[in-house]
């Protein structure tokens, strides 16, 4: 038979950063550690000096308090969306020597924005219906259920003090800037689709 040529597209969803961070905290508090993640970058895993653990791997991090979660400087939950979207090779992966933190942060944020802009599709968790509309229009398909029915979260049920919220925002500043950029880009793309869908 004839070989079918496949096209692949990178897609992602972004989430409001404080809610996303609290949700990850809840997940870790219930026992998640991602201990098996290798964090391969530029062909190698980071050393334990480059990426120290926040917890004893033999004990895990179950029942961690939010304060303890916030106070580990190596916590990968900080600015996770920026890091996951950026090209880490631009900042020598997880090595922290050789680049001052402000330059590193700026490089990561700009890389994440560029990669997001180049994606065929990205959605916004807080805008699931609009995200679904955009996905269906771009890829000419339709889901048989509303995606918004699956977007429930327990992060709103977590007690967070004003000081803890201040720290969450401070430690996720890159994600907050990325999310702001993403929402504006999303609005722009959505408007283009809605204009093309209008008759006439």
C-alpha positions as CSV (number, residue, x, y, z in Angstrom):
1,X,0.0,0.0,0.0
2,X,0.9,3.6,-0.4
3,X,2.8,5.2,2.5
4,X,0.8,8.0,4.2
5,X,2.7,11.2,4.9
6,X,1.9,12.4,8.4
7,X,2.2,16.0,9.6
8,X,2.9,16.6,13.3
9,X,2.0,19.8,15.2
10,X,3.2,20.9,18.6
11,X,0.3,22.1,20.8
12,X,0.0,23.1,24.4
13,X,-2.3,24.7,27.0
14,X,-1.3,27.4,29.4
15,X,-2.8,28.0,32.7
16,X,-3.0,31.0,35.0
17,X,0.3,30.7,36.9
18,X,-0.7,31.0,40.5
19,X,-3.5,28.5,40.1
20,X,-1.2,26.2,38.2
21,X,1.5,26.4,40.9
22,X,-1.1,25.7,43.7
23,X,-2.4,22.7,41.7
24,X,1.1,21.3,41.3
25,X,1.6,21.8,45.1
26,X,-1.6,19.8,45.7
27,X,-0.4,17.1,43.4
28,X,3.0,16.8,45.2
29,X,1.3,17.0,48.6
30,X,-0.7,13.9,47.5
31,X,2.5,12.0,46.6
32,X,3.7,13.0,43.1
33,X,7.5,13.5,42.8
34,X,8.4,13.0,39.1
35,X,11.5,11.3,40.5
36,X,11.9,9.3,37.3
37,X,12.1,12.4,35.1
38,X,15.5,12.6,33.6
39,X,15.4,16.3,32.4
40,X,17.6,15.5,29.4
41,X,19.0,18.7,27.9
42,X,21.6,18.9,25.1
43,X,22.0,15.2,25.3
44,X,22.6,14.7,29.0
45,X,20.9,14.7,32.3
46,X,21.7,17.5,34.9
47,X,24.1,16.7,37.7
48,X,22.9,16.6,41.3
49,X,24.8,19.9,41.8
50,X,23.0,21.5,38.8
51,X,19.5,20.2,39.9
52,X,19.4,19.3,43.6
53,X,16.3,17.6,44.9
54,X,14.0,19.4,47.3
55,X,13.3,16.1,49.2
56,X,14.8,12.8,50.3
57,X,14.1,10.4,47.4
58,X,13.7,7.6,49.9
59,X,10.9,9.5,51.8
60,X,9.2,11.4,49.0
61,X,7.5,14.8,49.6
62,X,4.0,13.6,50.6
63,X,2.2,16.0,53.0
64,X,4.7,18.8,52.3
65,X,3.4,22.1,53.6
66,X,2.9,25.0,51.2
67,X,5.6,27.0,53.0
68,X,8.1,24.2,52.6
69,X,7.2,23.8,49.0
70,X,7.7,27.6,48.4
71,X,11.1,27.7,50.2
72,X,13.0,25.1,48.2
73,X,15.1,27.2,45.8
74,X,15.4,24.3,43.3
75,X,11.7,23.6,43.0
76,X,10.9,22.9,39.4
77,X,7.3,24.1,40.0
78,X,8.6,27.7,39.8
79,X,8.1,29.1,36.3
80,X,7.4,25.6,35.0
81,X,5.5,26.8,31.9
82,X,8.3,29.1,30.8
83,X,10.9,26.4,31.3
84,X,8.9,23.8,29.5
85,X,8.4,26.0,26.5
86,X,11.9,27.6,26.3
87,X,15.0,26.2,24.6
88,X,17.1,25.5,27.7
89,X,20.3,25.0,25.6
90,X,20.3,28.8,25.2
91,X,21.2,29.1,28.9
92,X,23.4,26.0,29.1
93,X,20.6,23.8,30.3
94,X,20.4,23.5,34.1
95,X,24.0,24.8,34.8
96,X,23.7,28.0,36.8
97,X,27.3,29.2,36.4
98,X,28.3,31.5,33.6
99,X,25.0,33.5,33.3
100,X,23.6,36.0,35.7
101,X,20.0,35.3,36.8
102,X,18.4,38.3,35.1
103,X,20.0,37.5,31.7
104,X,19.1,33.8,32.1
105,X,15.5,34.7,33.0
106,X,15.2,37.1,30.1
107,X,16.6,34.6,27.6
108,X,14.2,31.8,28.9
109,X,11.2,34.1,28.7
110,X,11.9,35.4,25.2
111,X,12.6,31.8,24.0
112,X,9.3,30.6,25.5
113,X,7.4,33.4,23.8
114,X,9.0,32.7,20.5
115,X,8.3,29.0,20.7
116,X,4.7,29.6,21.8
117,X,4.2,32.0,18.8
118,X,5.5,29.4,16.4
119,X,3.0,26.7,17.6
120,X,0.2,25.8,15.3
121,X,-2.1,25.9,18.3
122,X,-2.1,26.7,22.0
123,X,-5.0,27.0,24.3
124,X,-5.8,28.8,27.6
125,X,-7.2,26.7,30.4
126,X,-9.3,29.5,31.7
127,X,-10.8,29.9,28.1
128,X,-11.6,26.2,27.3
129,X,-14.6,26.9,25.1
130,X,-12.7,29.5,23.0
131,X,-9.7,27.2,22.9
132,X,-11.9,24.4,21.6
133,X,-13.4,26.6,19.0
134,X,-9.9,27.6,17.8
135,X,-8.6,24.0,17.8
136,X,-11.7,22.7,15.9
137,X,-11.4,25.5,13.3
138,X,-7.6,25.1,12.8
139,X,-7.7,21.3,12.4
140,X,-11.1,21.0,10.8
141,X,-12.5,18.6,13.4
142,X,-15.0,18.7,16.2
143,X,-15.1,17.1,19.6
144,X,-18.3,15.4,20.7
145,X,-18.0,17.0,24.2
146,X,-17.1,20.4,25.5
147,X,-13.5,20.4,26.8
148,X,-14.6,22.8,29.6
149,X,-16.5,19.9,31.2
150,X,-13.1,18.3,32.0
151,X,-11.3,21.4,33.4
152,X,-12.2,21.2,37.0
153,X,-9.5,21.9,39.6
154,X,-9.0,21.7,43.3
155,X,-6.5,24.6,43.4
156,X,-9.4,26.9,44.4
157,X,-10.0,24.8,47.5
158,X,-6.5,25.4,48.9
159,X,-6.1,27.9,51.8
160,X,-3.4,30.3,50.8
161,X,-2.4,33.3,52.9
162,X,-1.8,36.7,51.4
163,X,1.9,36.3,52.2
164,X,2.0,32.9,50.5
165,X,0.3,34.3,47.5
166,X,2.8,37.1,47.3
167,X,5.6,34.6,47.3
168,X,3.9,32.4,44.7
169,X,3.6,35.4,42.4
170,X,7.2,36.5,43.1
171,X,8.6,33.0,42.4
172,X,6.5,32.6,39.2
173,X,7.1,36.0,37.6
174,X,8.3,34.6,34.3
175,X,5.2,32.5,34.0
176,X,3.0,35.5,34.9
177,X,4.7,37.5,32.1
178,X,4.4,34.5,29.7
179,X,0.8,34.0,30.5
180,X,0.0,37.7,29.9
181,X,1.7,37.5,26.5
182,X,-0.1,34.2,25.7
183,X,-3.6,35.6,26.5
184,X,-2.9,38.6,24.2
185,X,-1.7,36.4,21.4
186,X,-4.6,34.0,22.0
187,X,-7.1,37.0,21.7
188,X,-5.4,38.1,18.5
189,X,-5.6,34.6,16.9
190,X,-9.2,34.1,18.1
191,X,-10.3,37.4,16.5
192,X,-8.7,36.4,13.2
193,X,-10.6,33.1,13.2
194,X,-13.9,34.8,14.1
195,X,-13.4,37.4,11.4
196,X,-12.7,34.6,8.8
197,X,-15.8,32.7,10.0
198,X,-18.1,35.7,9.3
199,X,-20.1,35.5,6.1
200,X,-19.4,38.0,3.4
